[in-house]
Amino acid sequence: MELTISIKHQRMLEDLLKICKKNLPSVNEELIKKAFQLSYESHKNDFRASGEPYFNHPYEVAMIVAREIPLDDISVVSALLHDVVEDSDISLDFISKEFSKEVSEIVDGVTKIGGVFKGQEITQAENYRKMLLSMVKDVRVILVKFADRLHNMRTLEFVHPQKQRRIAKETLEIYAPFAHRFGLGILKWEMEDLSFKYLNKEAYDDIANKIKNTRKERESFISRFSKPITEKLKEHHIKYELGGRPKHLYSVYRKMIIQNRPFEDIYDLLAIRIILESDDTNDCYYVLGIINQLYKPIADRFKDFISIPKKNNYQSIHTTVIGPDGKLVEVQIRTRKMHEIAERGVAAHWKYKEKTSTNDKDLEEWVSWIRDIFEHASKDEATKEILASFKLNLYQDEIYIFTPKGDLRRLPLNSTPVDFAFEIHSNVGYRCIGAKVNGKIVPLDTVIHSGDQVEIITSKNQHPNKSWLQFVQTHKAKNSIRKYLNKEEEKLLDSGKEIWDRKIKKLKLSFTSDDLSKLVRKLKFDNNRQFFRAIAQDKVNLDEILNPKVETDEKESVEIAFDKFANIARNIAGGIVVEGDAKGFAYTYAKCCNPIPGDQVIGYVTIGEGIKIHRKDCKNLINMIKTNEERLVPVNWPKSDGAFFVAGLSIRGDDVPGILKDISNSITTYQNTNIKSVNITTNDSMFKGTITVYVKDLEHLTKLIERLKKNRGIYTVERFDAENQ
């Protein structure tokens, strides 16, 4: 394929291909060249905050994928194209045709969702959810996303400080622990340290300086500690690599905070790692025996992740021993394969399985916990709560629990028998009535620990309880409980709505959605759902609420109040000016639309009743003039310079202290508006009433209404209108 790129970009392409050939099992050069060209063409006119060409970003992401988490050439192609759809006119269909469906699906999984959902947290949660669900189909989605985020973090110095903190916080809370779950140790440590740098620069610099200042002393001690070990390993003809364990600043900081200890007391600053050039796991235990002969081990700091690997497939032996001068040293022992899996996670696993299919059953196991989290989550459930729960589950340390048959289950720290029940199966969780831990019956909120044997007692009459949400830890348990409770809630609401519909049908009443909303507010319910729930629970008396006499009396009272106001307003305005040939004709105001000063009006010549004054938007008038347009006559409210007309406002809200003062201030401080009258009544904690004011025009009135709505405790402010009461 002939490329139209500069010598500089040709070299960049050659470097990428060189890395791919070195690290990947097979390389489709033409496909990578094609993706390189398309990415370059799509981004050549765009620049990053640093001032460098935007194309450098997808290129560096592809380099990270090829060099640091190598999987296959499809991942590299997807990395090159991951921003093309979002930032240009190129479609996913085009990518699917030109490259493959695989590539288009990976790109789509990585692409951010635009402003479809309102609110940053909702949008963020939905973005993660989309990414995770895509990942379940193809694990390469998350690998490209990790690489994308890592390069953004490496170049974060060029963006605004506020944006730096937001991105760093998100990386620390989501991406770093997520990378940990996928066994991507290298990426996890770097993401954490980079985030730490931007979130707490002072602490970052302090720890960095302390590690730098103690380096020589530590290296000297580690050399003294390691010497007898290396001699013994050579004596036993064991091939190995021994080195210090890298010091990660954020890890040190977290231990200082959690353990409430100063830098000098954090024991695992002194650590070595022994990597065996062997495929036999027994060799790890053999070396452990050698270490224990040389140095005294501390029993409660021994962890065997080979017998029981972490959920991300991490395997290693961790032991802490007492070294020279009584100093504690952590020793990690693992095979080369274990080490690569610890550092590169899925990518290393892929390499050792020697498979290139994403349908690998072992890989499915790697993402099974994601399915658990999002198994029942609908689009509408992508809320702050779910995101918070998701973050929590990412951070959790694991415990290992056994079934009565000896099967192993992994759960987050502080889990309960209910979490364990849902881990077994949703139906077991739903029917969970009790539990035995190590043969002893315990309450359902009991915290279980690693090594416990748990037996769940079920009953067909048991159902999830709302109180369970207070102590369960896993997202699967929380989501399943909420799903059941929401289902029961919907049944209750449907029952309440059915009772309501039957009642208004029996009384031959008609309620629009607006009518219902007004009634619900009047009865002090927050929303319709609360109202229907109360009906189903027999907490409201519909016969009292829907008493026709009461409704009629109230309606009549409103109509009388409006008629009184309308007469005053019309008299102050000076009546109506009839123009043209009908000038001087008698007129009355139409009851169907009740025009008042400020309304756009028109006259309609009736037979026997003179001229009827209507609003121009009156529905009755519009119907009448379809056949009798010639009966219209121009009319207007009297005009004079600086004249005001009386407008009425209907207002409702909470009866809080100082509310009347706030209302008055909002009116009088806007263009020196004068109040003619105030009529407010209170009932329990609510008030309603009318206010008449002098205004110049409709614009004046509209802005006055907007000012009033901003006051705390105000529900509604509307122009006083018989139709709206």
N, C-alpha and C positions, 0 to 999 in steps of 0.2 A: 504493500500500500504506500503510495506517495504522500508524504506529509508536507504541508505548506507552513512550516514553523522555522523559527530562527535557529542559529547554531547553538545558542544558549539552551533553548528548549529541547533541541535534539540531544544535547548532553544530559539534560534532566531525564529524558525518556530512556536513554541508554543506562543511566544509573538505576532507574526503577526496574528495568528488565534484568539487569545484572543481579539485583537483590532478589527478584522473583525466581530467577533460575537457581540461585543459591539455596533458597529456603522452601520453595514449593515443589510438590511431587511432579507436577507437569505445568507447562506454561503455553498458553495460546497467545503467541506474540502479536499476531494480527489483531486479535480482539482487544488487547491492551493498547496497541497503537491507535486503534479506531476510537476507543474510549478517551484516550489522551487527547486526540485531536478534537473530538466533540466537546470535551470539557474546556479545552483551551479556547475554542471558538465561542463558546457560550459565555465565558467569563472575561474575555480579553479586554473589555472596556470597563471592567469593574475593579475597584480598589478597596482594600481593607482599611481599618482605622489607623494602622501603622504606616499607611502610604504605599505599601507593596501591592503588586497585582493580586487580585482576588484568587486567580488561578493557583497561586502558590498554596492556598489552603487545601483544596481537594487533592492536589499533588502530594502534599505532606501527609494528609490522611491516608492516602494510598501507600505511601512509604512506611507509615506506622503499621498498617495492616500487613504489608509484605515482610517487614523486618522484625517487628515486636510481637505480633500475634499471627504468624503465617498460617494460612489455612489452604486457600486455593486461589486460582486466577480470577474466578468469578467474584470473590470478595474484593480483590484489587480493582477490577473493573467497576464494581458497584461503588467503591470508595471514590474513584475518579468522578463518577456521575452523581454522587449523592445530593448535590445542590442544584443540579441542572434543571430539574422539573420546577423547583421552587423559585428559581431566579431567572428563568428564561421562558420562551414560548414552547419549548420542547415538551411533548406529552409523554405519559407513561406508555401509551400505545406505540409511539414511535420507538421508544427504548426497547419495548418488547419485540418489535419487528426487526430492529437493527441489531440487537444483541441477544436477548433471550427473555422468556417470561420470568426465569429465575432472577435475572438482574433487575427487571422492572419491579418485581415484588419486594426485593431487598431495598431498592431506592424508595419505594412507596412506604415501606415500614419505617425508614429513617426520616423521611420528610415530615417536617412539623405541620401541625394543623393550624390553618389561619384563624382569624377571629370568628369562628363559628359559635363558640360558647361565650357567654358573658361572664366576666370576672376572671382574674388572673389564675386563681387557684383551680377553678373549674377547668379552664383551658389547659393548665399544666397537668392536672390529673388525667384529662382525656388524652393528652399527648403521650403520657407514660403508658396509659392503658393500650393505646393503639400500637405503640412500639412493642409492648410485651406480648400482645396477641399475635402480632406479626412474627415475633421471635419464636413463638411456639411452633409456627409453621416452618421457619428457617432461622436457625441459631446465628447465621451470619449477619442478620439485621443488627443484633446487639453488638457484635464485634466491630462493625463499621461505625456504629453510634459511639462506642467507647473511644475509638480512634479519633472521631470527629471532636468529641468533647476534650480529649487529651491535648490535641493541637490547639484548640481554643484556649485552654488553660495555659499552655506554653507561651501564648502570645497575648495574654490578658493585660499586660502592662500598658497597652496602647488604647484601652477603652476608658470611659469615664469611671471615676472611683465608685460611684453608686452602682453602676452596672457591674463593676468588678466584684463587689460584695455580693450582689444578687447571684451572679453566675458561680462564684466560689462557694456560697452557701448551698446552692442546688447541687453542685458537684460533690460536696462533702456529705450531704444528707442522702442523696440518691445514687449518684454514679459510682462513688468510691465503694460503699458497701455492696452495691450491685456487682461491681467488678470482683469484690471479695467472694461473693456467692458463686461467681463463675470461675473461681480459682485463678483469676488474672492478677497474681500477686504484684508483678512489676507495675502494672497500670494503677492498681489500687494505692500502692505506697506513693507513687508520684502525684496522683490526683489529690491525695490527702495533704501531702506536704505543700503543694502549690496552693491549695485552698487555704490552708493554715497561714501561709505567707500573706495573703490578702485580707484575711479575716482578723488576724491578730499579729500584726507586723512586729510589735514590741516583743511579745513572747517568742515569736519565731526567731528573731535576731538574737535574743538572749540565750536560747537553747543552742542555736547554731554556734555562737561564740564559745559557749561552755564545752561543747563537743570538740570544737577545734582546739581549744586550750588544753584539753585533757588527752588529745590524740596520742602523743608520744608516750605518755605514761601508760595508757591502755594497751598500746601496741607492744610495749616492753613486757607488760604483765602477761598478755595473751601468748607471746612468744615463749615466756617461761612456763606457762601453763601447758602449752601444746607440745613442748619438746618431748616429755616422756610418752605422750600419746603417739606421736609420729614414730618414735623408736619402736614401740610395741607393734604398731600396724605394719611396719617394714619387717619386723621379726616374724610376723604371721603371714607375710607375702600378700598383704591386702592392697589392692589398687584403689587409690582414693584421691580426693581433692579436699584440702582443709583450708579454711579461711575464716575471717571474721564475718559476722553477720552484719549487713548494712544497717546503719543507724538512721532510722526514720524519725524526723523531728516531731511530727504530729503524734506518733505512737508514744514517744517519750512524754510529750505534753499531756496526753490523755491519762497515762499512768500516774503522773504527778497530781493531776486533778482528782482522779478516782480514788487513789490511795492516800491523798492528802499528805504527800511526802515531798521533800525537796529533791532537786535534780540529783544530788550526790547519793541519795538513798535508793534510787531506782536500780534494782539488782541486775536486770538483764541488759544494761549497757555493756556488760562484759559477757560476750557470747561468741561461740564458734559454731561453724557448720561443717559437718563431715559428709561429703557426697561420695558414695561408693560406686565405682565403675563395675557394677554387678547387677544382674537381673534377679538374683536370689534374695528375697526379703529376709530370709534367715540370717544373712550376713549382717543385717542391721542389729539384730539381737546379739550376735556374736561380738560386734564392736561395742555394744552397750555393756556387755560383760567385762570387756577390757577396761572401759572407762570406770566402771564401778570398782574394779580392782585397784585402780590408781587413785581414785578420789572418792570420798564418802558422799553418797547421794542423799538428797532430801526427799523422803518418801512422798509427801503431799504435793510435790512439784513435778511428779513424773506423769507424762501423758503419752499414751500409746495410740496414735492416730493411724497406725498401720493395721492393727486388728479391727479397730472401729474408725474408718475414715470419716472425715467431715462430709457434710452434704454436698460440697462442691468437689468431692473426690480427692481432697488434700490428704496426703499420707506422709507421715514422718514420726520419728520418736523424739520427744522433748524430755530432757532430764536436766535437773539443776543439781550441781555438785558443789562441795566446799573445796575451793582451790587454795593456792598458796596465800599466806597471810590471813586466812579465814574469809577470803572474799568469795562471794557466790558467782558461779559461772553457769550460764545456760548452754547446753550442748544439744544441737539438733543433728540427728542421724537419718539419712535417707539415701535411696539409690538415685542414679542419674535420671531415670525415668520419673521417679517421684518428684525430683527437683524441677524438672521441666514442666510437669503438670502443675506444681505449686506456683510456678512463675507465669506460665502461658495458658493454663487451664484447658479450655475446650480445644484450642489449637494444638496443644501437645497431645491431648487425648486422641484427637483426629489423626495425628501423625503416627502414633503408636498402634492405632487400630488399622492403619493403612487402608482406610476407606475414604472415599470422596463423596459419599451419599449423605445427605442431611437426614435421611430416614433411619439412620443408625439407632437401634433401640437403646443403646447406652447413652447416647446424646439426649434421647427423649427423657431419660431419668434426670438429666441435668436440669431440665426446665419444668419438671413436674410440679414443683412448688409454685411456679408462676400460674399454672393452670388452677391450682387450688385457690390461689388468691382471687383470680378473675373468673372462676368457673361460672358463677351466677351473676356477676356484676353486669348490669345493663348500662347503656350509655348514660342514662339519667342518674346512675349511681356513682358517677365519677365526681364525687364531691370531696370537700376538704377532709371529711371524716375518713373516707376510704384512703386518700393519699396519706393522711397521718398514720393510719393503721399499717399501710404498706411500708412507710419509712420505719416504723417500729419493728416490723418483722425482718427488715433488712439488717438491723443492728443487733438483733437478738443472738446471744450465745446459745449453743445447743445443749440439750440434755438427751440422754439415751434411755428410753423406757422399754420394758419387755412385756409382751403379752403373756397370758398363762401358758401358751404353747412354746414360749421362748423366742418368738419373732421380735425383731428390733424395730422400734419406731423413734424417729428424731423429732424433738419438739423444742420450741423456744424456752429459754430460762423462765422460771416462775409459772409454767403451765400447770393446769389442773386436770382432774379426771375427765371433765367435760371436753377440754381440748383433745385429750387422748381418745375419747369416744368418737368425736367427729373425725379425727385422723383415721380411725378404723373404717368408719363409713357414716355418711350423713344420717341414715336411718337409725344407727346405733346412738348417735348424738341426740336425735329427736326423742328417742325412747329412754334415754338415760335417767334412771331414778336414784341410783346409788353407785358406790364403787368400793372395791377392796384394794388396798395398797399393802403389798407383802402379806396378804391373808387377813388383814384387819379392815373392818368397815370404817370408812372415813366420810366426812361431809364432802359435797361436790366442789366446794371452793378450796379444798386442801391443796397446797402447793406440793407437787411431786418432784422428785430428785433423780439424778442419773443413777441407774442401776435398779430403780424400783420396778417391781412387777405389779402391773395394774390389771384388775379384772372389772369390767363394767357390768352392772346389774341393770336390766331393762324391764320396762313394763309397757304393754300396748296402750295403757291408759295415760301414760305420761306424755307431756308436751313441753317444748322449750318455754322457759320462764324469762321474763324481761330482766330479772335480777341477775341472770347468768352473765349478761353483758358487762357487769361490774367486775368480774374476775377472770373471764376467759382471756387468753393471750393471742391465739392464732387468728389470722384473718379468716381462715376457713370456718372456724367455729362462730366468730362474730357475724360473718356474712350469712351463714346458714340460719342462725337464730333470728337475725333481722329479716331474712326472707320469709321465715315462718310467721313472725309477728306482723309483718306488713300484709301477708296474705289474710291473716285473721282480721286485721284492721279493715281491709277492703271488704270482707264479708260483713263486718259490722256496719260500715258505711252504706253498703248496698241495701242492707236491711232497713236502716234509718231512712234512706231515700225512698224505698218502696212504701214505708209507712206514711211518709210525707205526701207522696203522689196519690195514694189512696184517699187520704184525708181531704186534700184540696179538691179532688174529683168528686167526693161525696158532698162537699159543701158548695160545689159548682163555682169554685173560685179560679181566677186566672192570675198566675204569677210569672212575670218575665224574669230573666236572670238579674236585671237591675233591681226589680222589686224584691227578689229573694235576698240580694246582697244588702239592701237597705234594712230589711227585717233582721238579718243576721247581726248587723252592726248595732241595731236598736236593742237587741237582746244580749249585747255585750259578748258575742262570740267572735273570735279572731278571724274565722273563715267559715265557709260552708261545710267543710269536712267536720269541724268541731260541732257544728249544729246538728248534722245528721248522726254523728256519733252519740250525742246527747239524747236524740230521739230514740235511737235503738236501745240505749241504756235506760229509757223511761225517766230521764231527768228533766224533761220539759213537758208541759201540758198543752198539746196542740189545740184542744178545744178552747182554752182561754186565749191563746195567741191569735187564733183565727176567728174569734167571735165577730161576726159581720157587723154587729151594732157598734162595737168599739171602733172598727175600721171606718165605718160610715161617719161616726161622730168626729173622728180625727180629720177625715177628708173635708168634711163640712167646715170645721174650724179653720183649716188651712185656706180653703176657698174664701171664707169671710175675711180673713187676715189679708189675703192678696187683693181682694176687691177694694178693701179700705186703702191699702197702699197705692194701688193703681189710680184711684180717684184723686188722691193727694198729689201724686206725681204728675198726672195729666193737668190738674188745675194749676200747679206751679209753673208748668211749661207753657201754659196759656192756651191749651187745647190744640186743635189741629187747623192748619191753613189749607183750605181747599182751593186748588188753582184751576185755571181754564174756565170753560163754559159753566161748570158746576159750582162756581164760586158762590157762596152764600147758602148752599143747600144744607139742610139738616143732616147731621151725621151721628152715628153711634159706634162704639167699639165692639168688634166681633169677639164673641166669647170663645170661639174655637182656638184662637191664638193669643188673645189678650195682649195686644200691642201696648207698650209703654215707652215713654220718652227715651230716645237712644236707638230704638229699633228702626230699621228701614221699613217704611210703610207705604201703602197704596190704597186708594179708595175703590169700592165696587158698588155700582148703582143697583140697588135692589128694587123690587116692585112693591111699593107700599110702605117700606121702612127706611127710605132715604138712602144715604150713603153709609156703607159699612166699612170701617177702617180695619184693614188686615195687615199683618206682617207680610213682607214680600215673599218670604219662604213658607208661608202657611200652606199646608197640604190641601186643605179644603179649597182655598182660593185657586191653587194651581189646577185642581180638577174642574172648577167652575169656568175658568177662562179658556179651557180647551174649545168650548163652543160659544162663549160669550165674551171674547176679548174686548169687544167694542164698549163694554160697560165699565172698563177701567178708567179712573180719573186720577190725575196726579195730586197728591197731598203731601204735606210735610209738617214737621214740627216747627213752631215759630223760631226764627233765627235773629239773634242780635249779638253785637260784639261783646265778648266776655261773658256771655250768658251761660248759666249752669243748668243742668237738669237733675232731678232727683232719681237716684238709682237705689234699688233694694238688693241687699245681699242676704242669702240664707247661709248660716254657718253652724257647724257641728263639731264637737270635739270633747276632750277630757276636761273635766272640771278641776284643773290644777290651780294652786295658789298663784295669783298675779296674772291669770290668763286674760281677764278683761282689760287690765292695764297694757299688756302686750298688744292686744288687738287695737286699742285706741292709739297707741304710739305708732303702730304700723300704718294707720290711716292718716293721722294728722301730720306725720313727718314727711309724707309724700305730697309734694306740691301744695302744702298747706290745705289739704282736703278737709272740708268741714263735715262734721257728723250732724245729721238732723235728729235722728232718734235711735235708741238701742232698746231692743226687747229680747231679753235672755231669760230662759227658764232652765233650771237644773233638775236632774233626776238621778239619785245615787251619785255616781262618779262621772256623769256625763252632762253636757249642756247642749242646748240648741236654741236658735233664735234668729231674729232678723235685725239688720242694721241698715238704716237709710242714710245715704251720703249725697253730697252735691258734687257732681263731676262735669268736666267739660265735654267729653265725648266718650265713645266706646273704648278707644285706646287707653284713656285715662282709667276707665273702669277695669279693663283687662289687667293692666299693670298693678292696680290696687289689689285685685284678687290674687295675683301671683305673690305679692308681698305677704298677704295674710296667710297663704298656704305654707309659708316657710316657718311660721311660728310653731314651737313645740306643742304637741297635744291637739293640734287642729286636724280633724279628719277630712272635712269637705268644706269648700267655699264655692258657692254658686250664685249666679245672678238670681234674685228673687223672681221666680217664675212659677205660676200655678201648675204648669205641666211637669215641673221637676220636683215637686214636693211630694 
